[in-house]
């Protein structure tokens, strides 16, 4: 009897089950949808140069990372929030 995965409820056939192409296609649709959601979040995050906010006592800062001028690493950037 088939079981399902914990996180995405994908169908996992048991050893004695016959392969079901509909189950496979359903699993692929779930994976594809989740990958697209993750990509959309990351693309939105990358567009905002300073996506994070932190408070140091009463002072607030926006911060993030961007590629350095040589394009071979990241640098930490921040600014005060007024």
Residue pairs with C-beta under 8 A, 6 or more apart in sequence:
1 14
1 17
2 11
2 12
2 13
2 14
2 17
2 23
3 12
3 14
4 10
4 11
4 12
5 12
8 30
8 31
8 34
9 30
10 27
10 30
10 31
11 20
11 23
11 26
11 27
13 19
13 20
13 23
45 51
48 64
49 64
49 66
49 77
50 62
50 63
50 64
50 77
50 78
50 79
51 62
51 64
52 62
52 63
52 64
53 60
53 61
53 62
53 63
53 81
54 60
54 61
54 63
55 61
59 80
60 80
60 81
61 78
61 79
61 80
61 81
62 78
62 79
62 81
63 76
63 77
63 78
63 79
64 76
64 77
64 78
65 74
65 75
65 76
65 77
66 74
66 75
66 77
67 73
67 74
67 75
68 74
68 75
